[in-house]
Amino acid sequence: MELSEPRKQRPLYHATYTVFVALLSVLVFCIFLSIPGINGYEKAMFGDMVYGKAYKPFVYRTLLPTTVRVLTSAIPSPAKARLTDALSTNPTLAQVADTQEWEREYLVEYCIASVLMYAALLGFLFSLKYLFSAVLRAPPPFADLIPPLALVGLPIFFKYYSYLYDFPTLLFFTLGLALMARRNWRAYLVLYPIACLNKETTILLALVFAIHFASAQRMSRHLFTRLLAFQLAAFLVVKTGLALLFWHNPGNIVEVYVDRNITLLMPYTISRVATWLVFAMAIFTNWPDKPRLLKDALWIGVPLWLLAWLFGNLDELRAFYEIYPIIILLMAHTFAGLLGVRIERVHIPPSAQSTAPAQAEQSGRR
């Protein structure tokens, strides 16, 4: 499979593709906001999340809510009051607010949050292509299919409630994997503590790092120890700081749903078993040919399932956002083979594997 369109048609192709992805992303985002919506769960109401009054553990996922609060506070009070009145009297927005149970006094905050969440969704799409090109090489038309396919699959995660930190979770985890694949440690170490402020499952990036770079052939032991120690320390500092900051908020550090999840395990319907078998075949077909990083990253499915079993709802797929980009790319590799598209792993030359850590260490010492 190769590009067949003449060079003069490529600008038209890119413009059409960009418009298509933009429209599709807006459609998916509207579904995210409306089905099931971002407000309504009494322990994580929108206003409580933004102003730090939500229940634990939801209040710990504070990055986007705090950003909304900071941006809102930067608007002078008279200007915010006029803006709130204007938004409240807008017929379209007023209807949306009434339908989605958006409190009108928070309409400015809702608009800011919507812009940030949509930006995170777009960032996820760019990060997914960035990760794809870091681990796989395929013709551009096939690579261009990855973002829209990822968008089409997202609505299956929209159940019960959507949260402010969902799309940022997709963005940060995907971008973290891409930076890890590219050995861009400076950017990775900046991203990691920021991602910890968004959701505590960022620690799973450290697990992927530990599994993938455990071999001395991929990274010197000195650099491996330093990078892993930084990630663990950053997680502990952020987690401890958030626990102290929201010490007096209601709720518990975790919520236990084991009893409910037991009822979800049985009975196994034929359609459910068949669906999981199809997904498993798409993920594991041609397993030896798939990128090592993606195969190592798939191990996070174990702790994610355990966390969902103990502290979440097994049928709430949004609890598995972190593994979504991994599954998308593993399945893309399988579909490329079925379609006859030439797809290859991106190999890191042995010289790069041995010299990159040394260069990073020397750069860090400077």
N, C-alpha and C positions, 0 to 999 in steps of 0.2 A: 504494500500500500504506500503510494507516494503522492505528493502534491501534483495534481494534473492541471490546475487552472493556470492560465498565463499570468505572468508577473503583473500585468496591468490590471488584472481583476482582483489581486490580493487586497488592496485597500477596501474594495467593496465587500469582500469576504469578511475582513476584520471588523468593518463597521457593522455589517449585518449580524455577525456573531456577538459583538459587544451589546448591541441593542437587544438581541434575543436573551442573552444571559441577564441583562439588567431587568428586562420585563419579567423573566422567570423568577429572579431573586425577589422582586417586589411582590409577586404573587405569593411566593412561599412565605415571605415576611408578613404579609397581611393575614395569611392563615395562622401563622405563629401568634400574632396579636389577638386574633379573634377566636381561634379554636385550639386550645380551650381558653386562651387569654392569659394576661400577665397579672391579673388582680382577682382576688376572690378567696384565696386560701387564708384563713384567719391568722395563721402563724407567720405568714410572709406577705402581708398586704403591701401594696406598692409604697404608700406613704411611710409605713413603718420601716421598710427596707431602706428607703432613701434617707430617712432621718434617724437611723440607727436604733429603732425601737422594736424591731421584729424579734421573733423567738429565736433562740439557739436551736439548731446550728445554722439556720438560714442567714442570720445576721452576720455570721463570720464571712460570708461571700460578699465582701464589701466593696470591691474595686469599682464596679460600674455604679452602684448606688451612691458611693461617696463622691465619685466624679460628677454625677448629676447634682448632688447637693452643693458641691463647690462651684460648679458652673452657674447654678441657680442663684447662689448667694452673691455672685459677681454682678448680677443685674440689680441696679438701684431699686429700692422698694416702690417708688412711684411708677417707674417704668414697668416693673413686674405686675403691678396692679392693673395698669392700662392694658398690658399684654394679656393678662388673664381674662379681663373683661372682653377683649376682642376675640379671644379664642372661644370663650363661653357663648358668645352671640353668633359665632359662625355656624350656620345650619348643619353643614356636613360634619364638622368636628363635634358639635353638640349631640348629634345623633349617634356618632361613634361612642362618645363618652357615656351616653345613657345606655347604649346596648352592651358595652363592655364593662359597665360599672366603674368608670373612671371618675374619681372625685374631681369636681370642677375646680376646686381650689388648688389642685395639683396639676392642672393642664399644662402649665409651663414645664414642669418636671417630666410629665409624660412625653411631651414633644422632644425634649432634650434626650431622654432615655431612648426614645424610638430612633433618633438619629444615630446615637452611639451603638445601639444594638444592630441597626442595619449596616453601619460601618464595620462592625465585628463580623457580620455575615459575609460581606464582601471580602474582608480580610481573610476569612477562612477559605474562600474560593481561591484567592491568590496564593495563600499558603499551601493549599492542596496541590496546585500546579508546581509550586516551588519544591515541594516534597517529591512529587512525581519525577521532576527532572533531576532531582538529586540521586534517585535510586533506580530509575528506569529510563531507557531511551527508546522512543517510538516516533513514528511519523507525526508531524504536527496536527493533522486532522484528527487522529485518534486521541492525542493528548488533549485536544480542545474539547473532546467529549466528556472528560472527567468532571469539570465543574458543573455542567448542567445535570449530569447523572447524579452527582452528589446532592444537588438541590432537589431533584425529584424524589430522592429517598428520604429527605429530612422530615416530611410531614408524618411519617410513621412514628416519629419520636414525640409528637405533640399529643400527649394524653394527660388527663387530670388537670395539670397546670403547667404553664411555661414560666420561666423565671428570668430575671434580668441578667443572670450570669451564664445562661445556656450558650448563646452564640460566642461570647468571649471565651468560654471553655473550649469550644471547637477551634477558635482562632489560636489560642495560646498553645494548646496541645499539639496541633498540627504544625504550627510554626516552630515549636520546640523540637519536634522530631526532624523537621527540615534542617534546622541549624545544627542539630546533632549529626545528621547524615553528612553535612558539609564541613563538619569540624570547625564551625565558626563559634569558638568558645567564648569570645568576648561578648558577642551579641547574645549568646545563649545564657550567659551568667547575668546579663542585664534583664533578660526576659523572665528568668526563672522566679526570682522573688516577687516580681509584679504578678505573675501568674498565680503564685501562692495566695496573694491577696484576693484573687478571684474565686478560687476553690481549692479546697485541701487535697483534692485528688491529683494536684500537680506533682505530689510526691511520686506518682507512678512514672513520671519522666525519669526520675532518679533510678527507679527500678529498671527501666529500659536501658538506661546508661550503664548500670552495673552489669546487666546480663550481656549486653552487646560488646562492651569494652573490657570484659573480664579477662580476655586473652591478651597476653603480653605482646602478641604479634600485631594487635590493633592499636595499642597505646602503651607507652612506658608506665611502669608501676608508680613512679613518682607523680606523674601528671594525673594518672587515674585516681590516686588517693586524694590529691588536692581537689580535683573537680568533684569527686563524690562527697568529700567532707564539706565543701562549700554548699552543695545542694542540701545535704542533711541539716547543716547548721542554719541555712536560710529558712528552711521549712520550720524548724523548731523555733527560731526567733519570731517569724511571722505568726505562727500558730499560738505561741505564748503571748505575744503582744495582743492579738485579737481576743484571746481568752480573758486577759486582764481588762481590756478596753470594754468588753461587753459582759463583764462579770455579773452585773445585776440584772441583765435581761432575763425574761422568763424562758422556760424551756430547759432541755437537757443538751449535753454535748452531742449526743446522738439520739435518734428515735428508733425503737426496736419494733420490728414488724414480722418477727419469725412466725407467730401463730397464723397471721394472714397468709404469709407466703406458703405455708404448708398446704393450705387449701388450693393454692394456684398450681401446685405440682400435679395434682390428680383431678380429673382423669386427663391423660394425654390423648387429645383428639388426633385422628388420622391426618387431618389437614395440617395441624401444628407440627407433627412429626415430619411430614413430607416437606413442609416449608424449611425446617431446620436442616434436613438432609440436603436439599437443593443448595442452601447457603454453604453448608459444609463442603459440598463438592466444588462449588465455585471458588471457595477459599483455598482448598488443599490440592486441587488438581495441578499437576506439574510442580509440586512443592519444591523439589531440588533446584529448580530453575529460578525460584523467586528470590528477591533481595533479602539478604541476611538480616538487615535491620528490621524490615517488616516482620519477618518470621520471629525474631527475638521480641519485638514489640507486642506481638500477639499474646504473649504470656500475661499481659496486664488483664486479659479477660478473666483469669482466675481470681485475683483479688477483687475485680469489679463485680463478679458474680457473687462472691462471698459477702461483699459490702451490701449489695442489693438484697441478698438473702437475709442478712441480719438487720440492716438498718434502712432498707428501702422497700420498694414494691417490685417484685420480679417482672410484673407486666408493665412497668413504667420504663420504657426503653430509653427515656432521656437520661437515665442513670448510666447509660453506656455510651455517652457521647465521645468519651476519650478514645474508644476503640474504633469509632466510625471511620476516620480517615484511613486507618490501617486496613480495615476490611474492604473499603472501597478500592484501594490500590491493589490488594491481593486478588480481588475479583477481576479488576481491570486486566491484570496479567493473564488470567484464565480466558477472559472473553477475547483478548487480542489473539490468543492461539486459536480459538474457535473460529474467528473471523479471518484467519490467515494474515493477520497483521504482524509484521516483524517487530518484536519487542525484546529488548535485551536489558540485562542488569548493567548498572553503571559500576564498573570495577575500579577500585582504587589501587593504583600500582603499588607493589611492595615498597618502592622507594618513598612514595608519599606516606604510606602507613608508618614508616619508621622515622622519616624526617619531620613530618608535620608536628608530632608531639614535641620533638626536640626544639623546633622553632618556636612553638607556643611557650615552652618553658623559658627559653631565652628572652622572648618578648616580655613575659611576665616579670622576669628578674630586672629588666630595664626599668 
